[in-house]
């Protein structure tokens, strides 16, 4: 089976306390996971989904959540307009920040 | 995963998979008063192998001056599915553009921008200086 894993990130706590990554899936209602770093979240979610489904052949398709206010920073999906193009589409999302604002 | 390049510039955008940056590299920022906005952006290029494609990668930015951390930005870069017909040794170059114009600093001197991919798999630091315009003046030749 194929499970699409939606991934989010948010700033937590006071400045310096970092961020939390969390995941959910419409294919597995009730499932969610969280970790301080994305690689940990991916690893833990993969193990948990395989345990929940009981299927070692489950295909997990991770996707960054782009339904946020910064979604306009995504790269357009239109084909390259010039003769020079990247090999594959690359999507970027900046979803959380904490800044010292100038007075 | 490697950070192939990273620099500070006036502005950076990604359109149709290509990185466009304007006015860089920047290593000195002149500000007559404090606190002050940095008014910069980061343009970076990540290289991914075939097995690193198709999954999101954590990209963390932080800027600190001698006093403390003044900005933390967390994001992700996700390339499409692995190439169907990759050339030998071919990697995917993933451009990243992060606007930091709203970041303010409250101290002159050295600042360090740290970039970390996937919690330390790839790292790079860029050092730059925020200086008072008076320091622009050339020393007298007598």
gemmi code that builds the backbone of each chain (N, CA, C; Angstrom):
import gemmi

chains = {
    "A": [
        ("UNK", (0.833, -1.191, 0.000), (0.000, 0.000, 0.000), (0.876, 1.253, 0.000)),
        ("UNK", (0.273, 2.336, -0.376), (0.991, 3.616, -0.415), (0.418, 4.555, 0.647)),
        ("UNK", (1.276, 5.120, 1.433), (0.859, 6.050, 2.479), (1.533, 7.398, 2.225)),
        ("UNK", (0.715, 8.421, 2.051), (1.260, 9.767, 1.879), (1.414, 10.409, 3.258)),
        ("UNK", (2.621, 10.848, 3.534), (2.941, 11.417, 4.842), (3.092, 12.934, 4.689)),
        ("UNK", (2.187, 13.663, 5.300), (2.257, 15.131, 5.242), (3.121, 15.637, 6.398)),
        ("UNK", (4.082, 16.472, 6.073), (5.063, 16.904, 7.071), (4.959, 18.414, 7.292)),
        ("UNK", (4.991, 18.779, 8.542), (4.893, 20.184, 8.936), (6.060, 20.527, 9.871)),
        ("UNK", (6.306, 21.827, 10.025), (7.288, 22.277, 11.009), (6.795, 23.568, 11.641)),
        ("UNK", (7.044, 23.701, 12.927), (6.627, 24.906, 13.658), (7.698, 25.291, 14.669)),
        ("UNK", (7.808, 26.574, 14.925), (8.675, 27.045, 16.004), (7.981, 26.750, 17.326)),
        ("UNK", (8.766, 26.370, 18.314), (8.173, 26.060, 19.616), (8.882, 26.843, 20.721)),
        ("UNK", (8.126, 27.145, 21.758), (8.712, 27.744, 22.947), (9.354, 29.090, 22.703)),
        ("UNK", (10.317, 29.383, 23.556), (11.022, 30.646, 23.505), (12.147, 30.570, 22.471)),
        ("UNK", (12.660, 31.738, 22.068), (13.795, 31.727, 21.137), (14.926, 30.845, 21.645)),
        ("UNK", (15.447, 30.053, 20.738), (16.521, 29.148, 21.106), (16.049, 27.744, 21.444)),
        ("UNK", (14.742, 27.590, 21.616), (14.217, 26.266, 21.953), (13.963, 25.421, 20.719)),
        ("UNK", (14.114, 26.009, 19.561), (14.088, 25.216, 18.345), (12.735, 25.052, 17.701)),
        ("UNK", (12.618, 23.981, 16.960), (11.440, 23.742, 16.142), (10.981, 22.306, 16.352)),
        ("UNK", (9.745, 22.063, 16.006), (9.251, 20.686, 16.045), (8.705, 20.324, 14.667)),
        ("UNK", (9.114, 19.161, 14.232), (8.593, 18.606, 12.975), (7.507, 17.611, 13.340)),
        ("UNK", (6.405, 17.629, 12.611), (5.372, 16.649, 12.889), (4.740, 16.171, 11.591)),
        ("UNK", (4.162, 14.993, 11.665), (3.629, 14.358, 10.463), (2.247, 13.789, 10.729)),
        ("UNK", (1.446, 13.771, 9.683), (0.123, 13.161, 9.722), (-0.129, 12.525, 8.366)),
        ("UNK", (-1.178, 11.739, 8.287), (-1.483, 11.091, 7.018), (-2.982, 10.891, 6.868)),
        ("UNK", (-3.514, 11.308, 5.726), (-4.935, 11.061, 5.454), (-5.193, 9.577, 5.226)),
        ("UNK", (-4.136, 8.863, 4.883), (-4.298, 7.431, 4.617), (-4.349, 6.613, 5.902)),
        ("UNK", (-3.896, 7.214, 6.996), (-3.911, 6.522, 8.288), (-4.500, 7.467, 9.337)),
        ("UNK", (-5.827, 7.599, 9.354), (-6.450, 8.526, 10.307), (-6.024, 8.201, 11.735)),
        ("UNK", (-5.682, 9.241, 12.454), (-5.246, 9.055, 13.830), (-3.751, 8.965, 13.995)),
        ("UNK", (-3.061, 8.702, 12.895), (-1.606, 8.619, 13.008), (-1.003, 10.020, 13.082)),
        ("UNK", (-0.059, 10.198, 13.974), (0.761, 11.411, 13.946), (2.062, 11.114, 14.676)),
        ("UNK", (3.073, 11.850, 14.299), (4.376, 11.697, 14.928), (5.058, 13.038, 15.007)),
        ("UNK", (6.025, 13.159, 15.904), (6.731, 14.426, 16.061), (8.168, 14.158, 16.479)),
        ("UNK", (9.053, 15.046, 16.061), (10.462, 14.926, 16.435), (11.108, 16.300, 16.302)),
        ("UNK", (12.255, 16.443, 16.929), (12.970, 17.719, 16.867), (13.634, 17.940, 15.508)),
        ("UNK", (13.928, 16.850, 14.817), (14.610, 16.983, 13.528), (13.949, 16.096, 12.490)),
        ("UNK", (13.966, 16.570, 11.264), (13.270, 15.873, 10.190), (13.791, 14.454, 9.951)),
        ("UNK", (15.093, 14.224, 9.940), (15.540, 12.842, 9.743), (15.002, 11.885, 10.807)),
        ("UNK", (14.922, 12.365, 12.060), (14.365, 11.526, 13.128), (12.889, 11.258, 12.885)),
        ("UNK", (12.163, 12.297, 12.453), (10.737, 12.130, 12.182), (10.514, 11.117, 11.065)),
        ("UNK", (11.310, 11.208, 10.020), (11.162, 10.282, 8.891), (11.406, 8.846, 9.339)),
        ("UNK", (12.447, 8.665, 10.128), (12.799, 7.319, 10.567), (11.720, 6.751, 11.499)),
        ("UNK", (11.298, 7.556, 12.457), (10.288, 7.084, 13.418), (8.944, 6.834, 12.742)),
        ("UNK", (8.570, 7.728, 11.823), (7.275, 7.570, 11.150), (7.271, 6.338, 10.260)),
        ("UNK", (8.383, 6.099, 9.594), (8.462, 4.924, 8.728), (8.272, 3.648, 9.538)),
        ("UNK", (8.961, 3.578, 10.673), (8.828, 2.391, 11.523), (7.407, 2.257, 12.059)),
        ("UNK", (6.818, 3.379, 12.483), (5.472, 3.329, 13.071), (4.435, 2.929, 12.027)),
        ("UNK", (4.564, 3.460, 10.821), (3.578, 3.140, 9.779), (3.668, 1.668, 9.394)),
        ("UNK", (4.863, 1.171, 9.322), (5.005, -0.256, 8.983), (4.412, -1.136, 10.080)),
        ("UNK", (4.553, -0.695, 11.318), (3.998, -1.465, 12.428), (2.474, -1.391, 12.422)),
        ("UNK", (1.935, -0.199, 12.145), (0.472, -0.030, 12.137), (-0.160, -0.837, 11.010)),
        ("UNK", (0.465, -0.755, 9.834), (-0.124, -1.441, 8.674), (0.226, -2.924, 8.658)),
        ("UNK", (1.288, -3.287, 9.383), (1.724, -4.680, 9.354), (2.276, -5.088, 8.012)),
        ("UNK", (2.744, -4.094, 7.266), (3.203, -4.353, 5.903), (4.608, -3.779, 5.740)),
        ("UNK", (5.588, -4.643, 5.539), (6.963, -4.162, 5.350), (7.176, -3.558, 3.975)),
        ("UNK", (6.260, -3.827, 3.059), (6.412, -3.314, 1.700), (5.655, -2.007, 1.487)),
        ("UNK", (5.213, -1.412, 2.576), (4.459, -0.169, 2.430), (5.346, 0.913, 1.825)),
        ("UNK", (4.781, 1.633, 0.860), (5.519, 2.731, 0.227), (5.091, 4.038, 0.879)),
        ("UNK", (6.042, 4.704, 1.487), (5.747, 5.964, 2.171), (6.186, 7.117, 1.280)),
        ("UNK", (5.229, 7.987, 0.978), (5.508, 9.130, 0.113), (5.451, 10.392, 0.960)),
        ("UNK", (6.601, 10.887, 1.396), (6.589, 12.092, 2.228), (6.401, 13.350, 1.388)),
        ("UNK", (5.640, 14.267, 1.923), (5.416, 15.539, 1.236), (5.433, 16.655, 2.263)),
        ("UNK", (6.212, 17.671, 1.992), (6.137, 18.851, 2.850), (4.774, 19.490, 2.702)),
        ("UNK", (4.236, 19.963, 3.804), (2.954, 20.655, 3.747), (3.155, 22.029, 3.125)),
        ("UNK", (2.486, 22.272, 2.011), (2.632, 23.558, 1.337), (1.405, 24.443, 1.516)),
        ("UNK", (0.491, 24.012, 2.371), (-0.727, 24.787, 2.563), (-0.541, 25.811, 3.668)),
        ("UNK", (0.570, 26.508, 3.635), (0.822, 27.499, 4.664), (1.011, 28.854, 4.007)),
        ("UNK", (1.190, 29.845, 4.831), (1.232, 31.205, 4.315), (2.460, 31.482, 3.464)),
        ("UNK", (3.461, 30.642, 3.581), (4.666, 30.863, 2.794), (4.663, 30.058, 1.506)),
        ("UNK", (3.525, 29.533, 1.153), (3.499, 28.622, 0.017), (3.894, 29.312, -1.289)),
        ("UNK", (3.783, 30.632, -1.311), (4.154, 31.312, -2.557), (5.643, 31.218, -2.840)),
        ("UNK", (6.396, 30.777, -1.834), (7.832, 30.652, -2.063), (8.177, 29.357, -2.780)),
        ("UNK", (7.170, 28.540, -2.991), (7.441, 27.315, -3.729), (7.884, 27.635, -5.149)),
        ("UNK", (8.612, 26.721, -5.645), (9.018, 26.852, -7.032), (7.830, 26.507, -7.921)),
        ("UNK", (7.566, 27.298, -8.941), (6.466, 26.961, -9.847), (6.706, 25.605, -10.501)),
        ("UNK", (5.623, 24.923, -10.798), (5.763, 23.595, -11.395), (5.776, 23.647, -12.914)),
        ("UNK", (5.719, 24.856, -13.461), (5.716, 24.967, -14.921), (7.054, 24.501, -15.480)),
        ("UNK", (7.051, 23.991, -16.708), (8.312, 23.547, -17.298), (9.264, 24.711, -17.501)),
        ("UNK", (10.526, 24.390, -17.497), (11.531, 25.431, -17.660), (11.331, 26.171, -18.977)),
        ("UNK", (11.481, 27.475, -18.915), (11.223, 28.280, -20.101), (12.444, 28.372, -21.005)),
        ("UNK", (13.598, 28.109, -20.445), (14.795, 28.262, -21.262), (15.344, 26.889, -21.655)),
        ("UNK", (16.421, 26.904, -22.412), (17.043, 25.648, -22.820), (17.905, 25.064, -21.707)),
        ("UNK", (18.145, 25.828, -20.670), (18.924, 25.345, -19.530), (17.972, 25.067, -18.383)),
        ("UNK", (18.000, 23.861, -17.897), (17.006, 23.505, -16.889), (17.601, 22.538, -15.892)),
        ("UNK", (17.060, 22.528, -14.680), (17.491, 21.523, -13.718), (17.005, 20.146, -14.139)),
        ("UNK", (17.605, 19.132, -13.553), (17.264, 17.761, -13.947), (15.885, 17.354, -13.458)),
        ("UNK", (15.461, 17.926, -12.365), (14.180, 17.517, -11.792), (13.602, 18.691, -11.015)),
        ("UNK", (12.294, 18.747, -10.894), (11.719, 19.833, -10.093), (12.192, 19.765, -8.651)),
        ("UNK", (12.452, 20.913, -8.087), (12.858, 20.996, -6.685), (11.924, 21.975, -6.001)),
        ("UNK", (11.329, 21.519, -4.941), (10.422, 22.386, -4.204), (11.089, 22.830, -2.914)),
        ("UNK", (10.871, 24.069, -2.585), (11.448, 24.609, -1.359), (10.351, 25.235, -0.538)),
        ("UNK", (10.409, 25.064, 0.727), (9.447, 25.731, 1.587), (10.147, 26.192, 2.854)),
        ("UNK", (9.888, 27.412, 3.217), (10.377, 27.951, 4.484), (9.141, 28.136, 5.347)),
        ("UNK", (9.043, 27.380, 6.371), (7.771, 27.322, 7.079), (7.827, 27.864, 8.499)),
        ("UNK", (8.978, 28.145, 8.995), (9.014, 28.643, 10.361), (10.254, 29.494, 10.545)),
        ("UNK", (10.113, 30.559, 11.258), (11.291, 31.354, 11.563), (11.073, 32.135, 12.843)),
        ("UNK", (12.170, 32.551, 13.391), (12.131, 33.353, 14.611), (13.260, 34.351, 14.477)),
        ("UNK", (12.922, 35.616, 14.459), (13.935, 36.620, 14.159), (13.913, 37.747, 15.186)),
        ("UNK", (15.060, 38.316, 15.398), (15.159, 39.551, 16.161), (14.834, 40.675, 15.185)),
        ("UNK", (13.704, 41.319, 15.403), (13.269, 42.350, 14.446), (13.926, 43.678, 14.773)),
        ("UNK", (14.297, 44.414, 13.723), (14.919, 45.711, 13.970), (13.909, 46.690, 14.557)),
        ("UNK", (14.364, 47.573, 15.396), (13.466, 48.546, 15.997), (13.021, 49.557, 14.954)),
    ],
    "B": [
        ("UNK", (24.668, 14.275, 0.299), (24.192, 15.661, 0.400), (25.372, 16.566, 0.690)),
        ("UNK", (25.480, 17.605, -0.100), (26.515, 18.609, 0.140), (25.948, 20.001, -0.126)),
        ("UNK", (26.532, 20.963, 0.554), (26.210, 22.359, 0.242), (27.251, 22.812, -0.773)),
        ("UNK", (26.856, 22.865, -2.021), (27.801, 23.179, -3.087), (28.250, 24.635, -3.026)),
        ("UNK", (27.315, 25.508, -2.684), (27.635, 26.938, -2.648), (26.644, 27.639, -1.750)),
        ("UNK", (27.101, 28.722, -1.156), (26.208, 29.542, -0.344), (26.817, 30.932, -0.256)),
        ("UNK", (25.981, 31.932, -0.418), (26.481, 33.306, -0.313), (25.354, 34.233, 0.119)),
        ("UNK", (25.767, 35.362, 0.640), (24.825, 36.406, 1.015), (24.684, 37.372, -0.151)),
        ("UNK", (23.479, 37.868, -0.348), (23.249, 38.774, -1.473), (22.094, 39.714, -1.129)),
        ("UNK", (21.863, 40.660, -2.055), (20.758, 41.602, -1.841), (19.410, 40.916, -1.967)),
        ("UNK", (19.295, 40.003, -2.917), (18.014, 39.322, -3.139), (18.266, 38.009, -3.862)),
        ("UNK", (17.399, 37.044, -3.631), (17.523, 35.747, -4.309), (16.138, 35.174, -4.539)),
        ("UNK", (15.948, 34.612, -5.711), (14.675, 33.963, -6.030), (14.960, 32.672, -6.796)),
        ("UNK", (13.940, 31.828, -6.826), (14.019, 30.612, -7.636), (12.848, 30.630, -8.600)),
        ("UNK", (13.149, 30.551, -9.848), (12.113, 30.485, -10.865), (12.473, 29.392, -11.845)),
        ("UNK", (11.492, 28.507, -12.086), (11.670, 27.424, -13.042), (12.928, 26.615, -12.750)),
        ("UNK", (13.178, 26.443, -11.471), (14.278, 25.585, -11.065), (15.629, 26.238, -11.087)),
        ("UNK", (15.691, 27.481, -11.483), (16.974, 28.163, -11.588), (17.084, 29.237, -10.517)),
        ("UNK", (18.271, 29.301, -9.933), (18.519, 30.265, -8.863), (18.956, 31.601, -9.468)),
        ("UNK", (18.306, 32.661, -9.040), (18.686, 34.005, -9.478), (19.094, 34.784, -8.233)),
        ("UNK", (20.301, 35.308, -8.233), (20.673, 36.143, -7.092), (21.227, 37.467, -7.588)),
        ("UNK", (20.947, 38.485, -6.790), (21.286, 39.853, -7.159), (22.178, 40.457, -6.079)),
        ("UNK", (23.267, 41.033, -6.497), (24.092, 41.792, -5.568), (24.795, 40.944, -4.531)),
        ("UNK", (25.671, 40.079, -4.949), (26.412, 39.262, -3.996), (27.752, 38.859, -4.571)),
        ("UNK", (28.647, 38.332, -3.810), (28.513, 38.036, -2.389), (28.722, 39.270, -1.513)),
        ("UNK", (28.044, 39.270, -0.398), (28.158, 40.364, 0.565), (28.960, 39.871, 1.763)),
        ("UNK", (29.935, 40.664, 2.166), (30.687, 40.306, 3.372), (30.687, 41.434, 4.399)),
        ("UNK", (30.318, 42.651, 3.946), (30.247, 43.767, 4.884), (28.915, 44.488, 4.710)),
        ("UNK", (28.307, 44.849, 5.832), (27.034, 45.564, 5.823), (27.224, 46.835, 6.639)),
        ("UNK", (26.948, 47.967, 6.019), (27.175, 49.257, 6.683), (25.876, 49.758, 7.278)),
        ("UNK", (25.865, 50.023, 8.558), (24.662, 50.519, 9.232), (25.065, 51.639, 10.193)),
        ("UNK", (24.438, 52.821, 10.035), (24.822, 53.961, 10.870), (24.286, 53.887, 12.291)),
        ("UNK", (23.209, 53.121, 12.502), (22.628, 53.037, 13.853), (22.302, 51.586, 14.190)),
        ("UNK", (22.140, 51.359, 15.474), (21.723, 50.050, 15.976), (20.506, 50.226, 16.867)),
        ("UNK", (19.555, 49.258, 16.841), (19.526, 48.066, 15.998), (19.220, 48.427, 14.547)),
        ("UNK", (19.506, 47.499, 13.660), (19.339, 47.767, 12.241), (19.008, 46.476, 11.499)),
        ("UNK", (18.279, 46.601, 10.394), (17.996, 45.406, 9.595), (19.231, 44.984, 8.817)),
        ("UNK", (19.388, 43.700, 8.641), (20.517, 43.224, 7.839), (20.268, 43.482, 6.353)),
        ("UNK", (19.035, 43.285, 5.932), (18.701, 43.555, 4.535), (19.383, 42.628, 3.543)),
        ("UNK", (19.475, 41.379, 3.884), (20.178, 40.431, 3.019), (19.314, 39.193, 2.765)),
        ("UNK", (19.742, 38.429, 1.783), (19.134, 37.122, 1.513), (20.259, 36.103, 1.392)),
        ("UNK", (19.894, 34.844, 1.494), (20.867, 33.764, 1.327), (20.522, 32.988, 0.068)),
        ("UNK", (21.508, 32.786, -0.761), (21.351, 31.915, -1.924), (22.259, 30.709, -1.708)),
        ("UNK", (21.693, 29.533, -1.803), (22.486, 28.319, -1.573), (22.108, 27.251, -2.587)),
        ("UNK", (23.041, 26.369, -2.826), (22.803, 25.250, -3.737), (23.187, 23.959, -3.025)),
        ("UNK", (22.244, 23.055, -2.932), (22.481, 21.749, -2.338), (22.615, 20.717, -3.449)),
        ("UNK", (23.493, 19.763, -3.257), (23.577, 18.667, -4.225), (23.076, 17.389, -3.566)),
        ("UNK", (22.229, 16.694, -4.289), (21.620, 15.469, -3.769), (21.947, 14.299, -4.675)),
        ("UNK", (22.238, 13.161, -4.053), (22.410, 11.942, -4.827), (21.027, 11.361, -5.138)),
        ("UNK", (21.001, 10.330, -5.947), (19.719, 9.754, -6.356), (18.892, 9.268, -5.168)),
        ("UNK", (19.569, 8.677, -4.180), (18.797, 8.136, -3.059), (18.379, 9.203, -2.061)),
        ("UNK", (18.796, 10.423, -2.282), (18.357, 11.518, -1.409), (17.201, 12.298, -2.023)),
        ("UNK", (16.798, 11.903, -3.213), (15.696, 12.587, -3.878), (14.373, 11.979, -3.445)),
        ("UNK", (13.314, 12.759, -3.634), (11.977, 12.250, -3.332), (11.581, 12.342, -1.879)),
        ("UNK", (12.495, 12.775, -1.027), (12.166, 12.958, 0.386), (12.573, 14.370, 0.804)),
        ("UNK", (11.849, 14.947, 1.748), (12.212, 16.299, 2.182), (13.462, 16.284, 3.056)),
        ("UNK", (14.225, 17.347, 2.948), (15.440, 17.482, 3.751), (15.364, 18.765, 4.571)),
        ("UNK", (15.706, 18.598, 5.828), (15.682, 19.747, 6.746), (16.828, 20.700, 6.422)),
        ("UNK", (16.510, 21.977, 6.313), (17.540, 22.987, 6.089), (17.360, 24.070, 7.156)),
        ("UNK", (18.323, 24.157, 8.055), (18.229, 25.099, 9.163), (19.252, 26.216, 8.984)),
        ("UNK", (18.795, 27.435, 9.182), (19.665, 28.605, 9.110), (19.637, 29.294, 10.469)),
        ("UNK", (20.784, 29.749, 10.910), (20.791, 30.598, 12.096), (21.859, 31.669, 11.910)),
        ("UNK", (21.571, 32.820, 12.476), (22.543, 33.922, 12.432), (22.815, 34.357, 13.855)),
        ("UNK", (24.079, 34.478, 14.174), (24.432, 34.944, 15.519), (25.482, 36.051, 15.407)),
        ("UNK", (25.399, 36.967, 16.359), (26.477, 37.940, 16.481), (27.253, 37.589, 17.744)),
        ("UNK", (28.102, 38.467, 18.195), (28.912, 38.127, 19.365), (28.079, 38.004, 20.633)),
        ("UNK", (26.846, 38.542, 20.576), (26.011, 38.557, 21.772), (25.102, 37.331, 21.855)),
        ("UNK", (24.419, 37.034, 20.765), (23.416, 35.962, 20.826), (22.941, 35.619, 19.418)),
        ("UNK", (22.059, 34.633, 19.365), (21.447, 34.251, 18.087), (20.382, 35.283, 17.746)),
        ("UNK", (20.440, 35.829, 16.548), (19.471, 36.855, 16.161), (18.422, 36.340, 15.187)),
        ("UNK", (18.621, 35.181, 14.624), (17.586, 34.631, 13.741), (17.742, 33.129, 13.612)),
        ("UNK", (16.598, 32.462, 13.572), (16.566, 31.028, 13.304), (15.501, 30.804, 12.240)),
        ("UNK", (15.859, 30.143, 11.195), (14.913, 29.866, 10.115), (14.978, 28.370, 9.821)),
        ("UNK", (13.827, 27.740, 9.763), (13.782, 26.314, 9.463), (12.959, 26.088, 8.204)),
        ("UNK", (13.452, 25.270, 7.341), (12.730, 24.980, 6.114), (13.081, 23.619, 5.594)),
        ("UNK", (12.583, 23.335, 4.418), (12.836, 22.031, 3.822), (12.974, 22.171, 2.319)),
        ("UNK", (13.744, 21.293, 1.764), (13.907, 21.217, 0.313), (13.603, 19.785, -0.091)),
        ("UNK", (12.778, 19.656, -1.101), (12.410, 18.324, -1.563), (12.519, 18.277, -3.081)),
        ("UNK", (13.378, 17.410, -3.567), (13.507, 17.229, -5.009), (12.504, 16.184, -5.465)),
        ("UNK", (12.249, 16.165, -6.757), (11.304, 15.201, -7.308), (11.825, 13.778, -7.188)),
        ("UNK", (11.125, 12.877, -7.822), (11.514, 11.467, -7.765), (12.889, 11.276, -8.397)),
        ("UNK", (13.602, 10.221, -8.006), (14.916, 9.966, -8.621), (14.816, 9.938, -10.133)),
        ("UNK", (15.873, 10.368, -10.785), (15.874, 10.447, -12.244), (15.705, 9.055, -12.853)),
        ("UNK", (14.955, 8.995, -13.923), (14.731, 7.709, -14.586), (15.987, 7.240, -15.310)),
        ("UNK", (16.752, 8.173, -15.803), (17.944, 7.807, -16.582), (19.131, 8.692, -16.198)),
        ("UNK", (19.584, 8.573, -14.944), (20.689, 9.439, -14.513), (21.985, 9.094, -15.242)),
        ("UNK", (22.743, 10.120, -15.510), (24.066, 9.918, -16.082), (24.999, 9.459, -14.968)),
        ("UNK", (26.074, 8.760, -15.304), (27.013, 8.306, -14.263), (27.518, 9.478, -13.418)),
        ("UNK", (27.367, 9.364, -12.129), (27.851, 10.412, -11.237), (26.979, 11.643, -11.160)),
        ("UNK", (25.850, 11.636, -11.824), (25.015, 12.835, -11.848), (24.314, 13.042, -10.511)),
        ("UNK", (24.366, 14.244, -10.014), (23.632, 14.616, -8.810), (22.618, 15.679, -9.197)),
        ("UNK", (21.667, 15.881, -8.332), (20.675, 16.929, -8.556), (21.067, 18.144, -7.740)),
        ("UNK", (21.087, 19.277, -8.370), (21.406, 20.527, -7.688), (20.105, 21.217, -7.298)),
        ("UNK", (19.926, 21.415, -6.031), (18.695, 22.000, -5.510), (18.972, 23.416, -5.031)),
        ("UNK", (18.453, 24.409, -5.726), (18.674, 25.785, -5.295), (17.793, 26.143, -4.102)),
        ("UNK", (18.302, 26.986, -3.278), (17.570, 27.451, -2.100), (17.751, 28.953, -1.966)),
        ("UNK", (16.666, 29.645, -1.766), (16.718, 31.100, -1.583), (15.946, 31.456, -0.322)),
        ("UNK", (16.599, 32.123, 0.590), (15.968, 32.462, 1.858), (16.081, 33.968, 2.103)),
        ("UNK", (14.961, 34.667, 2.089), (15.008, 36.098, 2.390), (15.193, 36.331, 3.882)),
        ("UNK", (16.167, 37.135, 4.220), (16.419, 37.457, 5.625), (16.373, 38.973, 5.842)),
        ("UNK", (15.633, 39.655, 4.963), (15.601, 41.117, 5.027), (15.016, 41.628, 6.331)),
        ("UNK", (14.134, 40.857, 6.929), (13.503, 41.305, 8.159), (14.317, 41.044, 9.407)),
        ("UNK", (15.454, 40.396, 9.249), (16.276, 40.095, 10.422), (17.000, 41.353, 10.880)),
        ("UNK", (16.930, 41.625, 12.161), (17.638, 42.767, 12.703), (18.802, 42.326, 13.565)),
        ("UNK", (19.781, 43.199, 13.646), (20.888, 42.935, 14.553), (21.022, 44.101, 15.517)),
        ("UNK", (21.583, 43.820, 16.664), (21.723, 44.857, 17.686), (23.179, 45.072, 18.082)),
        ("UNK", (24.086, 44.597, 17.242), (25.498, 44.742, 17.591), (26.350, 44.823, 16.329)),
        ("UNK", (27.377, 45.640, 16.406), (28.360, 45.691, 15.318), (29.329, 44.513, 15.470)),
        ("UNK", (30.024, 44.252, 14.392), (31.059, 43.234, 14.462), (30.741, 42.015, 13.627)),
        ("UNK", (31.457, 40.953, 13.935), (31.328, 39.723, 13.165), (29.972, 39.057, 13.421)),
        ("UNK", (29.380, 38.573, 12.343), (28.179, 37.757, 12.415), (28.469, 36.447, 11.681)),
        ("UNK", (27.802, 35.421, 12.105), (28.002, 34.114, 11.475), (26.653, 33.532, 11.080)),
        ("UNK", (26.531, 33.242, 9.803), (25.362, 32.511, 9.309), (25.732, 31.037, 9.223)),
        ("UNK", (24.992, 30.200, 9.914), (25.239, 28.757, 9.888), (24.119, 28.068, 9.125)),
        ("UNK", (24.503, 27.174, 8.236), (23.532, 26.389, 7.472), (23.774, 24.923, 7.811)),
        ("UNK", (22.709, 24.238, 8.163), (22.821, 22.813, 8.491), (21.726, 22.046, 7.767)),
        ("UNK", (22.125, 21.023, 7.041), (21.164, 20.188, 6.316), (21.023, 18.860, 7.040)),
        ("UNK", (19.780, 18.474, 7.276), (19.473, 17.202, 7.935), (20.263, 17.028, 9.231)),
        ("UNK", (20.235, 18.067, 10.014), (20.796, 18.026, 11.361), (22.279, 17.636, 11.346)),
        ("UNK", (23.026, 18.257, 10.440), (24.472, 18.071, 10.472), (25.049, 17.202, 9.379)),
        ("UNK", (24.224, 16.666, 8.515), (24.753, 15.858, 7.401), (25.647, 16.724, 6.507)),
        ("UNK", (25.224, 17.945, 6.300), (26.051, 18.914, 5.575), (25.954, 20.239, 6.308)),
        ("UNK", (27.085, 20.916, 6.427), (27.096, 22.177, 7.167), (28.001, 23.188, 6.478)),
        ("UNK", (27.684, 24.444, 6.660), (28.541, 25.509, 6.154), (28.312, 26.762, 6.977)),
        ("UNK", (29.365, 27.544, 7.125), (29.253, 28.826, 7.822), (29.706, 29.940, 6.892)),
        ("UNK", (29.009, 31.056, 6.974), (29.408, 32.265, 6.254), (29.626, 33.361, 7.293)),
        ("UNK", (30.798, 33.944, 7.256), (31.094, 35.037, 8.183), (30.918, 36.365, 7.451)),
        ("UNK", (30.279, 37.302, 8.129), (30.163, 38.641, 7.563), (30.200, 39.650, 8.704)),
        ("UNK", (30.399, 40.910, 8.339), (30.590, 41.935, 9.351), (29.588, 43.064, 9.169)),
        ("UNK", (29.012, 43.496, 10.281), (28.165, 44.679, 10.285), (29.007, 45.801, 10.886)),
        ("UNK", (29.171, 46.873, 10.115), (30.103, 47.927, 10.501), (29.447, 49.290, 10.426)),
        ("UNK", (30.007, 50.238, 11.186), (29.551, 51.625, 11.105), (30.184, 52.268, 9.872)),
        ("UNK", (29.421, 53.128, 9.174), (29.967, 53.748, 7.954), (31.273, 54.507, 8.183)),
        ("UNK", (31.508, 54.955, 9.404), (32.760, 55.668, 9.664), (33.984, 54.796, 9.383)),
        ("UNK", (33.787, 53.524, 9.497), (34.916, 52.612, 9.258), (35.261, 52.488, 7.788)),
        ("UNK", (34.404, 53.081, 6.945), (34.682, 53.075, 5.516), (35.820, 54.022, 5.165)),
        ("UNK", (35.987, 55.022, 5.996), (36.947, 56.066, 5.648), (38.356, 55.502, 5.587)),
        ("UNK", (39.030, 55.891, 4.544), (40.399, 55.421, 4.375), (41.321, 56.150, 5.351)),
        ("UNK", (42.320, 55.506, 5.816), (43.267, 56.184, 6.710), (44.014, 57.279, 5.969)),
        ("UNK", (44.348, 58.279, 6.716), (45.095, 59.384, 6.130), (46.479, 58.914, 5.672)),
        ("UNK", (46.896, 59.448, 4.541), (48.222, 59.095, 4.040), (49.273, 60.080, 4.529)),
        ("UNK", (48.854, 60.983, 5.408), (49.796, 61.938, 5.966), (49.922, 63.101, 5.036)),
    ],
}
model = gemmi.Model(1)
for chain_id, residues in chains.items():
    chain = gemmi.Chain(chain_id)
    for i, (resn, *xyz) in enumerate(residues, 1):
        res = gemmi.Residue()
        res.name, res.seqid = resn, gemmi.SeqId(i, " ")
        for name, pos in zip(("N", "CA", "C"), xyz):
            atom = gemmi.Atom()
            atom.name, atom.element = name, gemmi.Element(name[0])
            atom.pos, atom.b_iso = gemmi.Position(*pos), 0.0
            res.add_atom(atom)
        chain.add_residue(res)
    model.add_chain(chain)
structure = gemmi.Structure()
structure.add_model(model)
structure.setup_entities()
